[in-house]
Amino acid sequence: MDEKSLYAHILNLSIPWQVKSLSLDENAGSVTVTVEIAKNTQLTCPTCGKSCPIHDHRHRKWRHLDTCQFATIVEADVPRIMCPEHGYQTLSVPWAGPGSRYTLLFESFVISWLKISTVDAVRKQLRLSWNAVDNIMQRAVKRGLARRKTPQAARHLCVDEVAFKKGHQYVTVISDTQGQALELKDDRGVESLAGYLRSLGDRQIESIKTLSMDMNLSYISAARLHLPNAVEKIAFDHFHVAKMLCAVVDKTRQLEMKTIPLPARKSAHRSRYLWLYGRHKRHGRIAERLEAAQMVLPDTSRCWAMKALARELWNRRYDEHSRRLWLEWIGMAKDVGVPLLSSAARTLRKRLYGILNAMKHRVSNGNAESLNSKIRLLRIKSRGYRNKERFKVAVMFHYGRLNMLL
């Protein structure tokens, strides 16, 4: 096999395209492959397929995978035809995509690098500009989203927000229980989730069994407006309920520490993290310190006991008694007489339907929170994003599980 045949095979050339010549520039460290279209070839309009005459040519260059230690450049005079119906059109080439200055194999190589690194690191390694690498990523995501055709949905959806940058700028992330990003929407308001739900077809909406979220009022409102039988599908994440009760315990401790005598504060000093332990982890020195703190912080102790009881209710299997047991817990929490706990009990009473749905279907926002952690790490590795659209493209590139192959 001679050199021309070798490069024709590498570039996947077929009639009427052929390798015209090869040139090596050792000083520049590059190999130039000149490709041409066979003479007297009858060309057709790429839109309608009718035979058309050649109007002129456009000289183009594309970066290809390196040949050994030499950068490889493909160049060609690409014909432009004149169609009576569709006007002037430039023919497509088999080795590169429309508008790209890189071959398909080179773009695939860049994509494989981007999967494990950042745009800045890849452009340094491959001696490219930042915009060149970013454009390859954008084309890959656009290609993957086009292959989806319709907005993606799942039986069990999760919705959460992630900070794009400082200043309360957020992006809403809709994902499935496997941690796949399905859609990204600006902000974290009603329209963020509503816009996604409106884009789904009737079958997709009907197939949704649960929508897991935190107690964001905007998301709740959007689901109630655009998701049929939303009260039976909204599921509130266990983590956020536990976080609310832990905050009650900690804030009660802070308030109570200010009211007890100074000598009694010694036994309660630095007890903040002791109240985070569950009953099954109370042993040894931890149990002794917690018992001493309970003696001087009775209100905090009662809030902690109610938090532990709520955890036991959540962990038990869902049955016909679950609703009654939660209502009993809410009544007990109000009877404790601690204002912060009473306020939390009223909130949980309003959101009890979502708590019971989460218990019934055994769903949570755990994978969504894990995805958000990965997105935050992506933002840190990239040293932030100035443009929100590029941020969304990067998230879909890494976590959208798109079919971006060329």
Secondary structure, DSSP 8 states (H G I E B T S, - for coil): --HHHHHHHHTT--TTEEEEEEEEETTTTEEEEEEEE-TT--EE-TTT--EE-EEEEEEEEEEEEEETTEEEEEEEEEEEEEETTTEEEE---TTB-TT-SBBHHHHHHHHHHHTTS-HHHHHHHHT--HHHHHHHHHHHHHHHHHHH-S----SEEEEEEEEEETTTEEEEEEEETT--EEEEEESSSHHHHHHHHHHS-HHHHHH--EEEE-S-HHHHHHHHHHSTTGGGTEEE-HHHHHHHHHHHHHHHHHHHHTTS-TTTHHHHTT-GGGGGS-GGG--HHHHHHHHHHHHH-HHHHHHHHHHHHHHHHHHS---TTHHHHHHHHHHHHHHH--HHHHHHHHHHHHTHHHHHHHHHHT--SHHHHHHHHHHHHHHHHTT--S-HHHHHHHHHHHHS------
